[in-house]
Each structure stands twice: as structure tokens, then as C-alpha cells.
Amino acid sequence: MKFDASSVVPLYQQIADQFIAGILSGAFPEQAQIPSTTEVAKTYAINPATVLKGMNVLVDLGLIEKRRGIGMFVVPGAQERIKAKRKHDFYAERIGNLVAAAKALDISKAELIAAVEEGYAQ
């Protein structure tokens, strides 16, 4: 994991993002235990409260669960939940912008579809 204290992204969010990337890549498989708040705090010299705030973001998103006295674990379906959210964000942000730019350039729907198909063929 890498963290940048000078980033505009808050440190707790960077922590959450790193764990999300780990879940998505399979580094933290579903049902697996993730490193403890204390372990992450000591390893990266980060305030434990900041680490806990980042982990609570994942709890709130339904990606990890706290098991009292045992630790935190990746919940079943976490990887698919992340992919579904990223797909939704992709469609909402990029496709809308792509279509708007295509319309501004008088690119027809058929031309745009052909360009996307060509991009997949490469």
C-alpha cells in the first residue's frame, strides 16, 4: 500500500481506496481477513483513528464486516459490488460525456457505435 500525506485525497479515503483495490484485484479475497487497524497503523505510521475511519468507509459500503474479537473480513459479493459500482460510475460519467461530445461533432449514433466496435476489435 502507498499513501500520500500531501494528496488532496484525505488519508482515510486513500486507505479505503487501497483496500478496495485489493479486494478488486483478489489480494483480499472474499471471506478473507484483512490486516487489522493496529497493523496498518504501525506498518505505515498512520494514526489508528485515521485507519479506522478508512475501514469504516468499507463497512458502510458493505464490503467488509467486523467480527467482534476476531477482526475484519471481506464479505461475500464484495468484489461484484465494487465492479457494479464502477460500471455504474463509468456509464454515468463517461458515456454521457462521450455522447455529448459526439453530438457536438455531428457524429451519428451509427458512426459512434462503429468506432466503439472498432476499438474492441483492436
Backbone bond lengths (Angstrom), bond angles and torsions (degrees), N, CA, C in turn:
res aa  C-N    CA-C-N  psi(-1)  N-CA   C-N-CA  omega(-1)  CA-C   N-CA-C  phi
1 M - - - 1.450 - - 1.524 108.76 -
2 K 1.332 114.48 145.25 1.457 121.03 177.16 1.518 108.56 -127.24
3 F 1.329 115.83 136.25 1.444 121.13 179.04 1.521 109.00 -130.39
4 D 1.341 115.79 143.84 1.455 121.35 -178.31 1.519 108.68 -122.29
5 A 1.324 116.19 104.15 1.466 121.36 -177.97 1.528 112.11 -64.64
6 S 1.338 117.98 -21.76 1.465 120.58 -179.00 1.534 112.68 -90.72
7 S 1.328 117.08 -0.49 1.464 121.43 -178.59 1.521 111.09 -70.34
8 V 1.330 115.92 153.94 1.464 120.21 174.53 1.533 110.66 -73.99
9 V 1.333 116.66 -17.56 1.459 121.23 177.10 1.531 107.32 -79.60
10 P 1.334 117.44 123.87 1.466 119.56 -179.51 1.527 111.71 -56.31
11 L 1.305 116.20 147.20 1.456 122.32 -176.51 1.527 111.84 -58.32
12 Y 1.340 117.31 -40.64 1.468 119.32 179.73 1.530 110.69 -62.06
13 Q 1.342 117.02 -35.28 1.468 120.42 179.06 1.522 110.53 -71.88
14 Q 1.334 117.11 -36.22 1.459 120.51 175.86 1.530 110.24 -61.34
15 I 1.334 116.00 -40.46 1.465 120.89 177.93 1.526 109.73 -62.00
16 A 1.325 116.45 -49.09 1.465 120.77 178.83 1.528 110.23 -59.33
17 D 1.331 117.25 -44.24 1.464 121.38 -179.19 1.527 111.80 -62.49
18 Q 1.322 117.13 -38.45 1.464 120.89 179.14 1.525 110.67 -65.79
19 F 1.324 117.06 -41.32 1.461 119.60 177.89 1.530 110.80 -68.02
20 I 1.320 117.01 -38.62 1.465 120.38 177.05 1.528 109.67 -60.99
21 A 1.330 117.14 -44.31 1.473 120.83 177.70 1.522 110.17 -61.02
22 G 1.322 117.54 -39.34 1.459 121.53 178.50 1.511 113.10 -66.25
23 I 1.323 116.45 -38.03 1.467 120.74 177.11 1.527 109.13 -67.42
24 L 1.323 116.01 -44.79 1.459 120.83 -178.55 1.528 111.84 -63.54
25 S 1.319 117.15 -38.61 1.468 120.89 -178.24 1.529 112.88 -78.97
26 G 1.324 116.57 -15.90 1.461 120.10 -176.91 1.516 113.12 94.61
27 A 1.324 117.69 -0.40 1.469 120.78 176.64 1.527 110.31 -62.99
28 F 1.325 116.18 -31.63 1.466 122.48 173.62 1.523 106.77 -118.88
29 P 1.335 117.60 87.59 1.464 120.30 -177.42 1.525 112.29 -67.51
30 E 1.310 114.97 160.54 1.456 120.42 177.51 1.521 109.58 -59.12
31 Q 1.313 115.25 140.34 1.467 125.77 -178.94 1.531 112.41 78.04
32 A 1.342 118.48 -5.35 1.460 121.38 -178.98 1.529 110.47 -82.76
33 Q 1.313 114.59 150.17 1.454 120.31 175.37 1.521 109.06 -79.42
34 I 1.329 115.95 139.35 1.457 120.69 176.82 1.529 108.17 -100.26
35 P 1.334 117.13 162.21 1.468 119.06 179.12 1.529 111.26 -57.02
36 S 1.313 115.30 146.90 1.463 120.32 -178.38 1.524 111.25 -72.31
37 T 1.316 115.27 162.13 1.457 122.03 176.51 1.524 110.05 -55.71
38 T 1.323 116.19 -45.96 1.459 121.46 -179.29 1.518 111.30 -63.01
39 E 1.325 116.96 -43.77 1.460 121.72 -179.88 1.528 111.25 -60.87
40 V 1.325 116.88 -46.58 1.476 120.96 179.47 1.525 109.69 -65.02
41 A 1.325 116.92 -43.58 1.462 121.04 -178.95 1.529 111.17 -60.82
42 K 1.325 117.21 -44.41 1.467 120.60 -179.68 1.525 111.66 -69.84
43 T 1.319 116.83 -44.35 1.465 121.18 -177.21 1.522 111.97 -60.93
44 Y 1.333 117.29 -40.66 1.465 121.08 -174.18 1.522 113.93 -109.02
45 A 1.357 116.08 8.86 1.469 121.76 179.52 1.525 111.79 52.47
46 I 1.329 114.36 51.97 1.463 121.92 179.89 1.518 108.04 -117.41
47 N 1.300 116.95 145.71 1.456 121.66 177.80 1.530 109.31 -58.22
48 P 1.343 118.28 129.72 1.466 120.49 -179.31 1.534 113.70 -57.61
49 A 1.339 116.91 -31.89 1.471 119.58 178.50 1.526 111.02 -65.78
50 T 1.327 116.58 -34.74 1.465 121.17 177.86 1.520 110.02 -68.23
51 V 1.332 116.39 -43.06 1.465 120.87 178.12 1.523 109.56 -62.11
52 L 1.317 116.81 -44.81 1.467 120.90 -179.99 1.526 110.76 -61.65
53 K 1.330 117.42 -39.53 1.465 120.51 178.14 1.528 110.45 -61.75
54 G 1.334 116.84 -41.13 1.464 120.69 177.40 1.519 111.75 -64.44
55 M 1.314 116.29 -41.11 1.465 119.83 179.26 1.524 111.43 -69.19
56 N 1.326 116.17 -33.59 1.469 118.97 177.73 1.528 111.98 -66.70
57 V 1.324 116.70 -27.56 1.472 120.31 173.16 1.530 108.61 -59.80
58 L 1.342 116.32 -43.29 1.469 121.15 -179.54 1.519 111.41 -68.27
59 V 1.322 116.93 -36.14 1.468 120.81 176.49 1.524 108.80 -63.95
60 D 1.344 116.02 -46.11 1.471 120.55 -179.46 1.527 112.30 -62.96
61 L 1.333 116.65 -31.05 1.466 120.73 177.84 1.534 112.17 -81.21
62 G 1.318 116.28 -5.74 1.457 120.44 179.92 1.519 113.58 75.86
63 L 1.337 116.66 26.92 1.463 120.56 -178.08 1.528 112.74 -97.92
64 I 1.327 116.14 -30.28 1.456 119.83 175.87 1.524 108.38 -131.40
65 E 1.339 114.78 160.63 1.460 119.57 176.64 1.518 109.20 -132.11
66 K 1.326 114.67 147.73 1.456 121.07 177.02 1.518 108.18 -90.70
67 R 1.311 115.64 129.61 1.459 120.75 174.13 1.517 106.50 -112.67
68 R 1.299 114.15 109.76 1.466 121.59 -173.45 1.534 111.87 -49.81
69 G 1.314 114.55 124.64 1.453 121.26 177.01 1.520 114.77 79.03
70 I 1.321 117.65 -4.64 1.476 120.85 -177.51 1.519 111.12 -114.42
71 G 1.331 117.03 -47.22 1.462 121.21 -178.85 1.514 111.57 142.67
72 M 1.320 114.64 -161.13 1.463 121.26 -179.42 1.525 109.00 -112.94
73 F 1.340 114.20 140.60 1.459 121.02 -174.90 1.518 110.30 -132.52
74 V 1.331 115.10 148.37 1.467 121.55 175.70 1.526 107.65 -73.54
75 V 1.323 116.12 129.96 1.466 120.09 -177.74 1.529 110.91 -80.78
76 P 1.326 116.72 152.67 1.469 119.60 174.93 1.535 109.95 -59.86
77 G 1.312 116.40 136.97 1.458 121.35 179.25 1.519 114.13 86.87
78 A 1.335 117.80 0.86 1.469 120.68 -177.33 1.524 111.56 -61.92
79 Q 1.318 117.08 -44.19 1.463 120.70 -178.33 1.536 110.49 -62.10
80 E 1.322 117.09 -44.04 1.470 120.44 178.72 1.519 111.43 -66.22
81 R 1.328 117.74 -35.63 1.466 121.44 178.05 1.529 109.81 -63.58
82 I 1.328 116.84 -41.20 1.466 120.95 178.55 1.528 110.06 -64.69
83 K 1.347 116.66 -46.07 1.471 120.30 179.59 1.524 111.21 -61.46
84 A 1.318 117.14 -42.09 1.466 120.75 -179.79 1.525 110.87 -62.85
85 K 1.323 117.02 -41.54 1.468 120.60 178.82 1.518 110.61 -65.98
86 R 1.319 116.87 -41.88 1.466 120.15 179.85 1.518 111.41 -66.97
87 K 1.335 117.55 -37.41 1.471 120.23 175.56 1.522 109.97 -62.54
88 H 1.325 115.67 -46.21 1.465 120.15 179.73 1.530 110.22 -58.60
89 D 1.329 116.35 -47.13 1.463 120.66 179.88 1.530 111.13 -62.82
90 F 1.332 116.31 -39.55 1.461 121.24 178.61 1.529 109.96 -59.98
91 Y 1.324 116.00 -50.73 1.464 119.43 -179.55 1.523 111.26 -62.59
92 A 1.313 116.37 -44.12 1.468 120.12 -176.74 1.523 112.03 -65.85
93 E 1.329 116.95 -41.45 1.460 119.91 -174.55 1.524 112.99 -89.20
94 R 1.305 116.65 -51.99 1.465 119.47 -169.17 1.514 113.85 -85.17
95 I 1.307 117.67 -41.12 1.463 119.38 -177.16 1.525 110.56 -66.78
96 G 1.321 116.42 -42.40 1.468 119.62 177.43 1.514 111.86 -58.60
97 N 1.327 116.15 -44.06 1.470 120.75 178.51 1.527 111.31 -66.69
98 L 1.327 116.63 -39.43 1.466 121.05 179.87 1.530 110.47 -62.88
99 V 1.311 116.33 -47.23 1.463 120.52 -179.21 1.526 110.38 -64.91
100 A 1.325 117.10 -42.54 1.470 120.15 178.89 1.537 110.96 -61.56
101 A 1.334 116.79 -43.00 1.465 120.13 179.05 1.524 110.70 -66.23
102 A 1.330 117.07 -40.15 1.464 120.90 178.78 1.524 110.64 -62.33
103 K 1.324 116.84 -43.75 1.470 120.63 179.02 1.527 110.81 -62.94
104 A 1.342 115.89 -40.35 1.466 119.83 179.66 1.524 111.69 -64.07
105 L 1.326 116.18 -27.19 1.472 120.94 179.50 1.527 112.32 -97.69
106 D 1.328 116.34 9.62 1.468 122.33 -178.59 1.528 112.50 57.69
107 I 1.325 115.89 36.63 1.464 121.01 174.17 1.522 106.62 -87.19
108 S 1.306 116.09 124.28 1.463 119.31 -177.79 1.522 110.83 -72.99
109 K 1.311 115.16 163.89 1.466 121.06 177.00 1.525 109.92 -58.67
110 A 1.327 116.42 -43.35 1.471 120.99 -179.99 1.531 110.88 -62.46
111 E 1.342 116.80 -41.96 1.462 120.10 178.98 1.530 111.36 -64.86
112 L 1.314 115.34 -40.35 1.462 119.88 179.88 1.529 110.88 -65.91
113 I 1.315 115.99 -43.89 1.471 120.31 177.86 1.526 110.11 -61.80
114 A 1.321 116.97 -42.57 1.465 120.78 179.03 1.526 110.69 -62.36
115 A 1.334 116.93 -40.20 1.464 119.94 179.10 1.524 111.50 -66.16
116 V 1.318 116.91 -38.67 1.472 120.57 177.51 1.533 109.69 -66.05
117 E 1.311 117.02 -44.18 1.465 120.50 178.52 1.518 111.20 -62.20
118 E 1.322 116.69 -39.03 1.460 120.81 177.54 1.533 110.23 -64.19
119 G 1.311 116.44 -40.40 1.457 121.56 178.19 1.520 111.77 -61.65
120 Y 1.328 117.40 -37.60 1.464 121.45 177.65 1.515 111.70 -71.23
121 A 1.326 116.74 -30.21 1.470 121.09 -177.32 1.536 111.33 -72.65
122 Q 1.304 117.43 -21.21 1.475 120.55 -176.67 1.501 111.76 -77.40
